[in-house]
Amino acid sequence: MRVALYPGTFDPITLGHIDIISRAAALVDKLVIGVAINRDKGPLFSLEERVAMIEAECAELSKRTGTEIVAHPFENLLIDCAHDVGAQIIIRGLRAVADFEYEFQMVGMNRSLDSSVETVFLMADARRQAIASKLVKEIARLGGDVSKFVTPLVNDALKERLGVA
């Protein structure tokens, strides 16, 4: 069974994330969405809310593809999380050259820790390359329309959390 881990904070999950998830699901039998517990980032949504959004957004995709997609919170090293969930592959999405430079370093460190876990990069769809959760939150916070970047469920959650119309 091919198991992959797609890690991130997903605060919130965006259409860019969903694009990577849908393409990764076509490559593996089981896709674990590793939801990072990163207190340093000060997430807008709680861990439970982020997991619930991922599960809601991925349920139909899982049925359609036949790939098991599960959300898995983690707070340890990424390579240890991969071991915990039995992943042989780490999926990383790339939007721009700046992403690659950071990811290149991460691959080297993870390979030093365990060379049996392979990292696969998926380029963001050209229509989704500018989407970043941080920017989505900022636009929403300032009353901008983020409906082009997130699903209706996430859009409503952002509006409710930020108290904007």
Short mmCIF file of the C-alpha atoms (twelve columns), coordinates in Angstrom:
data_MODEL
# 
_entry.id   MODEL 
# 
loop_
_atom_site.group_PDB 
_atom_site.id 
_atom_site.type_symbol 
_atom_site.label_atom_id 
_atom_site.label_alt_id 
_atom_site.label_comp_id 
_atom_site.label_asym_id 
_atom_site.label_seq_id 
_atom_site.Cartn_x 
_atom_site.Cartn_y 
_atom_site.Cartn_z 
_atom_site.pdbx_PDB_model_num 
ATOM 1   C CA . MET A 1   0.000   0.000  0.000   1 
ATOM 2   C CA . ARG A 2   1.406   3.393  -1.011  1 
ATOM 3   C CA . VAL A 3   0.943   5.877  1.823   1 
ATOM 4   C CA . ALA A 4   1.819   9.560  1.519   1 
ATOM 5   C CA . LEU A 5   1.885   12.370 4.047   1 
ATOM 6   C CA . TYR A 6   0.958   15.917 3.016   1 
ATOM 7   C CA . PRO A 7   1.886   18.174 5.942   1 
ATOM 8   C CA . GLY A 8   0.943   21.776 6.676   1 
ATOM 9   C CA . THR A 9   -0.866  24.009 9.110   1 
ATOM 10  C CA . PHE A 10  -3.907  24.390 6.839   1 
ATOM 11  C CA . ASP A 11  -5.003  27.556 8.626   1 
ATOM 12  C CA . PRO A 12  -7.279  27.523 6.714   1 
ATOM 13  C CA . ILE A 13  -7.315  24.934 3.960   1 
ATOM 14  C CA . THR A 14  -7.369  26.702 0.570   1 
ATOM 15  C CA . LEU A 15  -8.173  25.765 -2.998  1 
ATOM 16  C CA . GLY A 16  -4.415  25.515 -3.512  1 
ATOM 17  C CA . HIS A 17  -4.204  22.849 -0.812  1 
ATOM 18  C CA . ILE A 18  -7.203  21.032 -2.266  1 
ATOM 19  C CA . ASP A 19  -5.561  21.048 -5.703  1 
ATOM 20  C CA . ILE A 20  -2.436  19.365 -4.290  1 
ATOM 21  C CA . ILE A 21  -4.550  16.924 -2.246  1 
ATOM 22  C CA . SER A 22  -6.595  15.877 -5.273  1 
ATOM 23  C CA . ARG A 23  -3.514  15.285 -7.423  1 
ATOM 24  C CA . ALA A 24  -1.674  13.473 -4.626  1 
ATOM 25  C CA . ALA A 25  -4.709  11.239 -4.056  1 
ATOM 26  C CA . ALA A 26  -4.343  9.983  -7.630  1 
ATOM 27  C CA . LEU A 27  -0.812  8.770  -6.847  1 
ATOM 28  C CA . VAL A 28  -1.312  6.823  -3.610  1 
ATOM 29  C CA . ASP A 29  -3.648  4.404  -1.869  1 
ATOM 30  C CA . LYS A 30  -3.822  6.420  1.336   1 
ATOM 31  C CA . LEU A 31  -3.155  10.127 1.819   1 
ATOM 32  C CA . VAL A 32  -2.592  11.428 5.325   1 
ATOM 33  C CA . ILE A 33  -3.069  15.156 5.728   1 
ATOM 34  C CA . GLY A 34  -0.649  16.030 8.526   1 
ATOM 35  C CA . VAL A 35  -2.108  18.985 10.411  1 
ATOM 36  C CA . ALA A 36  0.763   20.678 12.187  1 
ATOM 37  C CA . ILE A 37  0.263   21.899 15.729  1 
ATOM 38  C CA . ASN A 38  2.449   24.971 15.440  1 
ATOM 39  C CA . ARG A 39  1.775   27.267 18.354  1 
ATOM 40  C CA . ASP A 40  4.460   29.699 17.119  1 
ATOM 41  C CA . LYS A 41  2.337   30.554 14.078  1 
ATOM 42  C CA . GLY A 42  -0.654  31.575 16.223  1 
ATOM 43  C CA . PRO A 43  -3.323  29.877 14.111  1 
ATOM 44  C CA . LEU A 44  -6.662  31.593 13.514  1 
ATOM 45  C CA . PHE A 45  -8.497  28.278 13.740  1 
ATOM 46  C CA . SER A 46  -8.060  25.671 16.452  1 
ATOM 47  C CA . LEU A 47  -6.562  22.296 15.625  1 
ATOM 48  C CA . GLU A 48  -10.004 20.714 15.904  1 
ATOM 49  C CA . GLU A 49  -11.509 23.268 13.504  1 
ATOM 50  C CA . ARG A 50  -8.729  22.780 10.958  1 
ATOM 51  C CA . VAL A 51  -9.088  18.979 11.113  1 
ATOM 52  C CA . ALA A 52  -12.881 19.276 10.713  1 
ATOM 53  C CA . MET A 53  -12.504 21.559 7.672   1 
ATOM 54  C CA . ILE A 54  -10.041 19.139 6.051   1 
ATOM 55  C CA . GLU A 55  -12.291 16.154 6.709   1 
ATOM 56  C CA . ALA A 56  -15.325 17.978 5.300   1 
ATOM 57  C CA . GLU A 57  -13.463 19.181 2.216   1 
ATOM 58  C CA . CYS A 58  -11.850 15.803 1.474   1 
ATOM 59  C CA . ALA A 59  -14.781 13.434 2.099   1 
ATOM 60  C CA . GLU A 60  -16.210 13.652 -1.426  1 
ATOM 61  C CA . LEU A 61  -12.747 13.515 -3.025  1 
ATOM 62  C CA . SER A 62  -11.979 10.346 -1.066  1 
ATOM 63  C CA . LYS A 63  -15.203 8.719  -2.271  1 
ATOM 64  C CA . ARG A 64  -14.627 9.816  -5.864  1 
ATOM 65  C CA . THR A 65  -11.007 8.621  -6.076  1 
ATOM 66  C CA . GLY A 66  -11.224 5.576  -3.820  1 
ATOM 67  C CA . THR A 67  -8.178  6.890  -1.970  1 
ATOM 68  C CA . GLU A 68  -8.410  6.919  1.784   1 
ATOM 69  C CA . ILE A 69  -7.800  10.501 2.944   1 
ATOM 70  C CA . VAL A 70  -7.409  11.154 6.658   1 
ATOM 71  C CA . ALA A 71  -6.418  14.151 8.757   1 
ATOM 72  C CA . HIS A 72  -3.719  13.483 11.354  1 
ATOM 73  C CA . PRO A 73  -2.591  16.156 13.855  1 
ATOM 74  C CA . PHE A 74  1.120   16.151 14.661  1 
ATOM 75  C CA . GLU A 75  3.593   18.126 16.730  1 
ATOM 76  C CA . ASN A 76  6.762   16.103 16.256  1 
ATOM 77  C CA . LEU A 77  9.380   16.023 13.534  1 
ATOM 78  C CA . LEU A 78  7.914   15.574 10.072  1 
ATOM 79  C CA . ILE A 79  9.983   12.441 9.483   1 
ATOM 80  C CA . ASP A 80  8.701   10.989 12.776  1 
ATOM 81  C CA . CYS A 81  5.141   11.775 11.722  1 
ATOM 82  C CA . ALA A 82  5.801   9.945  8.446   1 
ATOM 83  C CA . HIS A 83  6.928   6.917  10.466  1 
ATOM 84  C CA . ASP A 84  3.885   7.197  12.769  1 
ATOM 85  C CA . VAL A 85  1.444   7.014  9.851   1 
ATOM 86  C CA . GLY A 86  3.430   4.504  7.781   1 
ATOM 87  C CA . ALA A 87  4.152   6.953  4.947   1 
ATOM 88  C CA . GLN A 88  6.865   6.172  2.435   1 
ATOM 89  C CA . ILE A 89  6.283   9.502  0.663   1 
ATOM 90  C CA . ILE A 90  6.069   13.119 1.797   1 
ATOM 91  C CA . ILE A 91  4.090   15.349 -0.552  1 
ATOM 92  C CA . ARG A 92  5.020   19.018 -0.769  1 
ATOM 93  C CA . GLY A 93  3.324   21.662 -2.867  1 
ATOM 94  C CA . LEU A 94  5.394   24.311 -4.608  1 
ATOM 95  C CA . ARG A 95  4.100   27.718 -5.673  1 
ATOM 96  C CA . ALA A 96  7.276   29.623 -6.540  1 
ATOM 97  C CA . VAL A 97  11.066  29.529 -6.522  1 
ATOM 98  C CA . ALA A 98  11.111  30.804 -2.930  1 
ATOM 99  C CA . ASP A 99  9.161   27.690 -1.865  1 
ATOM 100 C CA . PHE A 100 11.702  25.484 -3.611  1 
ATOM 101 C CA . GLU A 101 14.682  26.967 -1.773  1 
ATOM 102 C CA . TYR A 102 13.110  26.267 1.622   1 
ATOM 103 C CA . GLU A 103 11.829  22.837 0.581   1 
ATOM 104 C CA . PHE A 104 15.219  21.879 -0.844  1 
ATOM 105 C CA . GLN A 105 16.757  22.398 2.611   1 
ATOM 106 C CA . MET A 106 13.959  20.421 4.276   1 
ATOM 107 C CA . VAL A 107 14.443  17.483 1.897   1 
ATOM 108 C CA . GLY A 108 18.148  17.385 2.723   1 
ATOM 109 C CA . MET A 109 17.485  17.364 6.453   1 
ATOM 110 C CA . ASN A 110 14.728  14.754 6.194   1 
ATOM 111 C CA . ARG A 111 16.903  12.575 3.958   1 
ATOM 112 C CA . SER A 112 19.666  12.760 6.583   1 
ATOM 113 C CA . LEU A 113 17.184  11.582 9.205   1 
ATOM 114 C CA . ASP A 114 15.721  8.781  7.062   1 
ATOM 115 C CA . SER A 115 16.642  8.263  3.430   1 
ATOM 116 C CA . SER A 116 13.896  5.663  2.935   1 
ATOM 117 C CA . VAL A 117 11.166  8.334  2.971   1 
ATOM 118 C CA . GLU A 118 10.967  10.040 -0.417  1 
ATOM 119 C CA . THR A 119 9.753   13.610 -0.956  1 
ATOM 120 C CA . VAL A 120 7.621   14.353 -4.005  1 
ATOM 121 C CA . PHE A 121 6.978   17.929 -5.131  1 
ATOM 122 C CA . LEU A 122 3.775   18.879 -6.890  1 
ATOM 123 C CA . MET A 123 3.631   22.261 -8.576  1 
ATOM 124 C CA . ALA A 124 0.595   24.324 -7.751  1 
ATOM 125 C CA . ASP A 125 -1.840  24.786 -10.603 1 
ATOM 126 C CA . ALA A 126 -1.087  28.090 -12.349 1 
ATOM 127 C CA . ARG A 127 -4.476  29.478 -11.238 1 
ATOM 128 C CA . ARG A 128 -3.641  28.677 -7.608  1 
ATOM 129 C CA . GLN A 129 0.024   29.701 -7.338  1 
ATOM 130 C CA . ALA A 130 -0.617  32.977 -5.521  1 
ATOM 131 C CA . ILE A 131 -2.833  31.430 -2.851  1 
ATOM 132 C CA . ALA A 132 -1.322  31.360 0.631   1 
ATOM 133 C CA . SER A 133 -3.297  30.847 3.842   1 
ATOM 134 C CA . LYS A 134 -1.550  33.832 5.409   1 
ATOM 135 C CA . LEU A 135 -2.654  36.121 2.578   1 
ATOM 136 C CA . VAL A 136 -6.171  34.687 2.546   1 
ATOM 137 C CA . LYS A 137 -6.527  35.469 6.262   1 
ATOM 138 C CA . GLU A 138 -5.215  39.005 5.770   1 
ATOM 139 C CA . ILE A 139 -7.571  39.729 2.886   1 
ATOM 140 C CA . ALA A 140 -10.515 38.324 4.850   1 
ATOM 141 C CA . ARG A 141 -9.513  40.269 7.981   1 
ATOM 142 C CA . LEU A 142 -9.606  43.488 5.957   1 
ATOM 143 C CA . GLY A 143 -13.047 42.685 4.537   1 
ATOM 144 C CA . GLY A 144 -11.901 41.494 1.114   1 
ATOM 145 C CA . ASP A 145 -13.555 38.738 -0.904  1 
ATOM 146 C CA . VAL A 146 -11.647 35.455 -0.572  1 
ATOM 147 C CA . SER A 147 -14.252 33.281 -2.307  1 
ATOM 148 C CA . LYS A 148 -11.839 32.737 -5.247  1 
ATOM 149 C CA . PHE A 149 -9.273  31.189 -2.882  1 
ATOM 150 C CA . VAL A 150 -11.300 28.968 -0.535  1 
ATOM 151 C CA . THR A 151 -14.415 26.806 -0.585  1 
ATOM 152 C CA . PRO A 152 -17.775 28.197 0.580   1 
ATOM 153 C CA . LEU A 153 -17.423 26.274 3.876   1 
ATOM 154 C CA . VAL A 154 -14.063 27.891 4.639   1 
ATOM 155 C CA . ASN A 155 -15.233 31.298 3.415   1 
ATOM 156 C CA . ASP A 156 -18.142 31.186 5.857   1 
ATOM 157 C CA . ALA A 157 -15.875 30.043 8.692   1 
ATOM 158 C CA . LEU A 158 -13.487 32.937 8.006   1 
ATOM 159 C CA . LYS A 159 -16.312 35.473 7.972   1 
ATOM 160 C CA . GLU A 160 -17.712 34.119 11.213  1 
ATOM 161 C CA . ARG A 161 -14.342 33.985 12.971  1 
ATOM 162 C CA . LEU A 162 -13.340 37.466 11.849  1 
ATOM 163 C CA . GLY A 163 -16.778 39.020 12.263  1 
ATOM 164 C CA . VAL A 164 -16.880 40.384 8.717   1 
ATOM 165 C CA . ALA A 165 -19.752 40.368 6.223   1 
# 
